[in-house]
């Protein structure tokens, strides 16, 4: 009985995804690049500026967010703060993004999502 309910629930969820035009069958990957901001004074670029950079290289950005690189940083004004811009792109555009200095988010071991500021 429980098995039938799980199968029915799974089928209905899959059907809902298939009917949703927002769900794409294109493989996507998240790439990241340091924002260049520093402790105490901020600076650097915004994740929106990074998206424009990729757009200029012909890469469509589907979503954006921010993260930290997961590394320890000396607590000192002017030192890097480890903030990253994270952009979701089509997997087919990965090489073009890498040519712009982005790396797959999986390469940033320990990266953790944080709110963009």
N, C-alpha and C positions, 0 to 999 in steps of 0.2 A: 504494500500500500504506500509506504513512504517512498519507495523507489519510483512508483508511478507519479507521485506528486512532484518529486524532484525532476523527473523527465519532462513533465508538463510545464513546470516552472521554467526550466532551461529553454524549452522550445518557445515559450511565449516571450522570454527575454531576447532570444536570438531574432525572433520575428520582429520585435519592436526595434531592434538595432538596424535590421535590414530596411525597415520602412523609414528610418530617420535619415534625411538627406545630409545631416551634419556628420554622420558617421561615414568615413571614407575607407576604401579598401587599399589606399596608397600607404605603403610602409613609411613610417616617420621615425625620426631620430632626434634626440635633443643634443645640441651642441652648446659649449660654453666658452667664454673668453673673459679674462679679467676686465673689470670696469676701469681700473686704473685709479681708483679712489684711495685716499690715505687717511690715517687716523687724525682726528681733531679738526681737519679742515674739509674733508670730503673730496670734492673735485672729481676728476675722471670724466667718463662719458655715461650717458644713461643707456638703459637697455633698449629704449626706442631708437637712439642713435646707432646702436649696434644693428638693430633690425633694418634701418635705412642703409647701412653699409652692406648688409647681405642683399638687400633689394637692388642696390646698385650693381651687384655682381650677378644679378639674374636669379637670385634664390628667394623663393616665396617663404615668408615666415608665417606659420600657422598659429603660434602662441608664444608668449614670452613670460619669463619670471626671473627671479633673482636667487642666488645661493651664495654660500661661503665656500671657500676651497677646502675646508676641513683641516687645514694646517695650523700650527701654532705660530702666532706672530708676536714679536716683541711689542709690549705696550709702550709706544713712544710716538709722540706727535710727529707726523711726516712719514712714518713707516707705513707700508702697505697694509690694507685691512682685509685682504683676501676675498673681497666681494666679486662675484661673477655675474655676468649676464647669461641667462639660459634661454635659448631659442629653439623652438620645435620646427623642424624642416622636413621635407621629403628626403628619404634615405638616398635617393638618386642624386641629391644635391650635396651630399657630404663632402665630396672632393672639392667642390667650388667653395664651400664654407671653410674647409681646411686651408685653402689657398689664401683666405682672408684672416687666418690666424686662429680660427675656432678649432676646438678639439671635441670629440664626443664626450658627453657628460660622464660616461662610465670611466673615462680616463682620469677623472678628478676623484680619486679615492677619498672617501670621507666627506665629500661635498654634501651640504645640507641646505635645504630650502629656507629662505628668509624673505620677509616682505621687502619689496622694492621701496626705495625712498627717494 
